Amino acid sequence: MKKSVQEMAYEIIEPLAKNLGYTLIEVQYKKVPSGMELAISIDKENGVTLDDCERMSRALDKHLD
């Protein structure tokens, strides 16, 4: 059975998030007016900061292009 983009993305993102100390909450691959968008939600003890989001985004850049 072929995996969806969302499932494949989850398999890539979950270990990255874990290695950075985050819990991956959700992965969404959805249609938006400009095309398709991959959105993720992460969490960590004491909450997620903007710096955490930037750190996760930079880690993803290397793996999702």
N, C-alpha and C positions, 0 to 999 in steps of 0.2 A: 504494500500500500504506500503510495506516494505521500510524503510529509508536506504539510502546508508551510508557507513562508514563516508564519508565526511559530510553528513548532521548531523549524530549523533555527530560527533566530533565538528562541528560548534555549536551545541546546548549546549555542555559542555564548550567549550572554550570561547564563546562570553561573558557570564556573568563573567567569571574569568577575562578576559581582562578588561572589564568595571570596575570591582571592584578594579583593579590595576591602573586604570586611562588611559587605552589604548583603542584605537579603533581597532577592529578586521577588517582587510582589506580583507583577503583571507584565505581559508583553502583548501589545496590540498592533496589528497591521491593518490599517483602515483607510478607506477612501476619504480624501479631503478635496476641496475644490481645485487644488493645484496638482492632484495626482494621488499617490499612495504615501502613507506616512507610517513609520515604525515608531511607536511610543512605548517607553518602559517606565515602570514604577519600581523604585528601590526604597529600602528602609534600613535603618541601623539603630542600635541602642542610642538613646538620647537624641534621635531625630537626624534628618538629612539636611545638610547646609547647601548653599549654592556652590561652595567649593567641592563638595562631594559630587554634585551633579556634573560639574566640569570635569572632575577626575574620571568619572564613569564614562562620560562622553568621549574623552580623549582615548580611553582604553578601547572603546567600541570602534572608533575611527580606524584603528589598525586592523580590525577583524571583519568589518561588515562591508567594506568597499568591494 
